[in-house]
Amino acid sequence: MKNINEFITESLNNYPNVKELGNGEFDGVLWGHCFLYENKKYYSEIGWRNAFPSYCKMIIDEEKVSAKQVDKYQHIGLKKLFE
């Protein structure tokens, strides 16, 4: 099973940049720098180094990326989405 450091490296090297989603707000799951949105993984320059994934709202505005925490919890059950 992969750990968070492996996901950070993998997302940087293998996933499209989250900016490809265009302007808007996108509800998904963030773990490290890997943003999962509609069953597709994206690299995000904004990342959270958590033990487990968290729900977040990714906000993209004119190439500026920010992430807003949706709840304060990390969810061990979401880890299976990243395997």
Phi, psi and omega in degrees: 000137182285153174252177186299322181296323177293323178292324178298311180295316181297317182293323178295320186272335192240347186250150176294154180291140181302336180297341178295343177290339181087183181290142177144186177243133187230120178275124181201206182232133180242132175217115187066234177252018181255118179254122180259119181223124180049050177063019177235138181264139179230150172276134177237130176295335174271126181217157176242128179266083180252160174292327181224159181297156178226149174290142178208163173248115179272128182245122180239123182220107179052052177073359175266130183246134172217159180234138179244128179290130181273320172219169185270006186256151168263147187238107180300327181294337180284345182301327181296337178290342184259002181275000000 
